[in-house]
Amino acid sequence: MTFTDTFAQILQFIISIVAPSFDGLATNPEALPGAEKEHLYRERMRMVFQKLPISLRDTFFLTKTVQLNCADLSCERSFGHIQTGHYPTLMLELTSQKTVQFLLDNLQMEKEGECGWEGCTGHIKRTTTLGTSSFLIIENLNEPSKRGVDGNNSGNTMITIGNNTYYLKGLVYMKNGCVVVVRDTEGGAMPAPGKWYYAIYQNTNL
């Protein structure tokens, strides 16, 4: 068995354990029966994985769990509806500029409040300075749908490239041992098609 075959099996495994929790991908997910929802989800997963080079198989490494508050991020309101305080924040270090670009190309919205079936690319909400390291910051893991409810998406996922931090329209968390990117209509201006799951990489060390 080649390495490519092995990696393909890992991807299939990721799909098999994440897909059952999928709860809608079409524009009107409630109009679809459960089996069709799962089919659409698996097809979207297949398209994403086709774009993911094997060279990016180590996309994420778990680095540390930290406690951050709004003062740390220069925001007025972050991590949900609470004004101040400390919240669990999982930081996943991006391993390369190529990895960062893949995420920017595949996990962003074209325009504010819009997200098409074939993907979300190109739109960067705003930039700010947050250190010089490349981190994907995932806030409020306990209630991921509650962040950014002030309408400014201040608590949404961020990627720092050099001195610029890019605010992505989504967030990432761990599910069943997988790194999963979630899009959710709750908690700020998120895409209309409900909740989208993208399993990016499974690391047995996580």
Buried (B, 14 or more C-beta within 10 A) or exposed (E): EEEEEEBBEBBEBBBEBBBEEBEBBBEEBEEBEEEEBBBBBBEBBEEBBEEBEEEBBEBBBBEEEEEBBBEEBEBEBBBBBBEEEEBBBBBBBBBEEEBBEBBBEBBBBEEEEEBBEEBBBEBBBEBBEBEEEBBBBBBBBEBBBBBBBBEBBBBBBBBBBEEEBBBBBBBBBBBEBBBBBBBBBBBBBBBEBBBBBBBBBBBEEE
